[in-house]
Structures are given as C-alpha cells and as structure tokens.
Amino acid sequence: MRKKVKPVPRFRSEEEERRFWETHDSADYVDWSKAERVRFPNLKPSSTSISLRLPTGLLERIKTAANKKDVPYQSLIKIWLAEKLDAA
C-alpha cells in the first residue's frame, strides 16, 4: 500500500522554503518511487572571481606542479584549497 503524500505548501520566500525543508522529511511530501533521474548539461556551478597576489616564485612552483598533473594551475589551486578545508 502506497503512503499518501501531503501537499507541498506555498512559500513566500526562498528562506521560508529552506526553513521548512530543514525541519520536514521530503518523503512525506514527495512520492520518490515515481522519481526519474534527470541531467542538467548546461548547469554551471556559481563561482566568484577574486584577485590574489602571490609571490612570483610561488606562482611558478604552482604552475610547475600543475603541469606535472596536466591540469590548469587555477584548477589545481582550487583543488588544494578544497582539500585543505576538508581536512580542517
């Protein structure tokens, strides 16, 4: 027997919706047995451009490490920053 789902309430703002979903189980409001996998091929993660001053020698060492890994140096910096934050 399939569980009856509750109607999803109308929200006045994204903040109100966020608070609602933080305190409610989506299984009560969505029939996940009918869910289908979808792809969003053109969806790009949001990012913000920053300016960062690095000593020339340090930047050259980063570029050398990036070349050895065959990745762009800016991508390598992002990877290293994420790894460091995950380890913290």
C-alpha positions in Angstrom: 0.0 0.0 0.0 1.4 3.3 -1.1 1.7 6.1 1.5 -0.4 9.2 0.8 1.8 12.2 0.3 1.0 15.6 1.8 0.7 18.7 -0.5 3.8 20.9 -0.5 2.8 24.3 1.0 3.2 27.5 -0.9 6.2 29.6 0.3 6.5 33.4 0.3 10.3 33.3 0.0 13.2 31.0 -0.6 14.2 31.5 3.1 10.8 30.3 4.2 11.1 27.2 2.0 14.6 26.5 3.2 13.5 26.6 6.9 10.6 24.3 6.0 12.7 21.6 4.3 15.3 21.8 7.2 12.6 20.6 9.6 10.4 18.3 7.4 11.1 15.0 5.7 10.6 15.2 1.9 9.3 11.6 1.9 6.1 12.9 3.5 5.6 15.3 0.5 7.1 13.5 -2.5 6.4 10.0 -3.9 10.1 9.1 -4.5 9.0 5.8 -6.2 8.0 7.9 -9.2 11.2 10.0 -9.3 13.2 10.0 -12.5 16.8 10.7 -13.0 17.5 13.9 -15.0 20.5 15.7 -16.3 21.3 19.4 -16.5 24.1 19.5 -19.0 24.3 23.3 -19.2 24.1 23.9 -15.4 27.3 25.5 -14.2 28.3 25.9 -10.6 28.3 29.5 -9.5 31.7 31.0 -8.9 33.2 34.4 -8.0 36.3 35.8 -9.4 38.9 37.0 -6.9 42.2 38.8 -7.2 45.0 37.1 -5.3 48.6 38.5 -5.2 51.2 35.7 -5.0 55.0 35.9 -4.9 56.3 35.2 -8.4 58.3 32.2 -7.2 55.3 30.6 -5.5 53.2 31.1 -8.6 55.9 29.5 -10.7 56.1 26.5 -8.4 52.3 26.1 -8.6 52.4 26.2 -12.4 55.1 23.6 -12.4 53.1 21.3 -10.1 50.0 21.9 -12.3 52.0 21.0 -15.5 53.1 17.7 -13.9 49.5 16.9 -13.1 48.3 18.1 -16.5 45.7 20.5 -15.1 45.4 24.3 -15.3 47.1 26.0 -12.4 44.0 27.8 -11.2 42.1 24.4 -11.1 45.0 23.0 -9.0 44.8 25.9 -6.6 41.0 25.3 -6.2 41.7 21.6 -5.6 44.3 22.3 -3.0 42.1 24.8 -1.2 39.2 22.4 -1.1 41.4 19.6 0.2 42.8 21.8 2.9 39.3 22.9 4.0 38.0 19.3 4.0 40.9 18.3 6.3 40.4 21.1 8.7 
